[in-house]
Amino acid sequence: MTEPPDTKETTELPVADPDAELPAPGEAPERISLAVRLAVLVAIIVPLLGVLAVPFIVWGWGFRWTDLGLLLSLYVLTALGITVGYHRLFVHRSFETNIVVKFVFAVLGSMAVQGPLLMWVAKHRRHHQHADTPGDPHSPHGHGQGVLGVLRGVWHAHIGWLFDPDPPDLDRYVPDLSRSRALRMASVLFPVWTVLGLLIPAAVGGLMTRTWAGVWTGLIWGGVVRIFLVHHVTWSVNSACHLWGLRPYRSNDESRNNAVFGVLAMGEGWHNTHHAFPTSARHGLRWWQIDVSYWVIWTLARLGLAWDLKLPTLQAQRQRQRTA
């Protein structure tokens, strides 16, 4: 793929917030066996496959082409709201764009129902600052020994961390976004975007089928089930991608490249690459590593709607590669 003319190669590997200081390295997380890692992957994938199988079982009376279109289109849009918007644009500033595009991505990310923009960004910046050390809000490591310890870690990384109280200093992670009135408004209106993310598929389903049944199935498949799938896939980057996969680059954590979630999570599954080059707009650096989020950013750049795309230089990639 040819890079846009305003792409910037960089050897810098900063945390997203330039005002935040990196902590002293924490203790290395305990090693987890390959068998346990594979069991974790199966435990995450099987329920996901089960949900995906349901439409085929109820096809014709509880799921139709309209519902499939709503499910897929809203899954892609809201997942990209998280991966391109919340993550690569707002957390890591891996590219720049105008305020209208920023607001649209803030709304789409909010419709994924993973929290208000400023809170999501603050917690993720904290994750990168303390990755897989005690300050990490959602690491699967450091939760005890043995199988029970691993299970506690997986639960915490996947969903349990959402029930933890917020640290008192989150505001210091988002001074850049807090200066924008539009982004503060987008964050405050999170409940509105959440409701719209449910009403839109319900309304579209009803209008396309001209039935109340279409309203309800649109709400279920384009709303509730879509939210479940986006949650499950993106949370798996926190859990599975810190336990299972390859580590081609050196990083001070247990992040791993996981091909399954490289596809399902729009490129976010190339997680070791991301932790090695956190400000990179592209996570799948190899031609065969599918990175839909980067394709979207690249397309925006070609349309003149994105600029200052950051990519690691070939020299930086070679320096970070593991030799063994």
C-alpha positions, 0 to 999 in steps of 0.5 A: 500500500502506497503511503500518503505524501504527508506520512511522517516516519518517526523513531520516537516511542513516547507515551501518548501524554507528553506530560506524563512521566514513565514509572520505574520498571515494575517486576516482570510478570510471572510466565504462564504456560503455553497450555494455559494461554491456549485455554484462555484463547479457547475460552474467549473464542468459543462464546464468540463463535456461539453468538455468531452461530445464533443467526444461522439457527434463527434465520428466517424468523428472528434474523433476516438480511436487514438484521445482518446488514444492521449488525455488520454495518454498525459493528464496523462503524462503532468498532472503528470509532474505538480503534481509529477514533478513541485509540489511535486518534485520541489516545496516541495522536497517531494522525491529525484531522479536523474537528468535525472528523474528530467529533464524528469518531468521538460519537461512533466510539461512544456508541460502542458503549465503552465509556465517555471519551475522556475517561476511556482515553485517560485509562488507556494512557495509564495502561501504556504508562504502567503496562503489565505492572501494578499500576496497569488498570487491566493487565491479566498478570500479577493476580496470583499463581496457578490456574486460579491466579490465571483465571482471576487475571483473565477475568480482571483484564477482560471485564473485571477491571470495569468494576474497579473504582477510578483512580483520582488522577485521571484528569492529568492524562487528558489535558490536551483533549480537555482543552477542546470544547467540542470533545468535552461536549462529546464526552459529556453527552455519552449517554445520548450517543449510547441511546442513539446507538440503540434507537438508530438500528431499531428505527432503520429496521422498522422503516426497512421492513415496515413492521414492529417486528423489524423494530425489535429485531433491529434493536436486538441485532444492530443494537444489543448483540452488536454492542456485545460483540464489539465489547467482547472483541475489543476487551480480548485485546486486553486479555488474550493479546497480553497472554497468547500470540507472538512477540516479534518486537521488544517491549517492556510488557507481555503484549503479543501479536494475535492474528485472530484479533488482528482481524476481528478487532480491525488491526488492534490484535497486532498488539506487540507491534503497537506496544513497541511503536505506540504512536504508529498509525499502523499496527499491522506493519507486514503486508499480510497483517490485516489492519482495517483501521489503518486502511481507514486512516490511509483513505482519510489521508488520501481524501485530505481528511487526515495528515501527519500520519506517524509510522516507525522507520525501518531502522526503528523496526530493526532496532526493536526486533527480537533476535531470539 
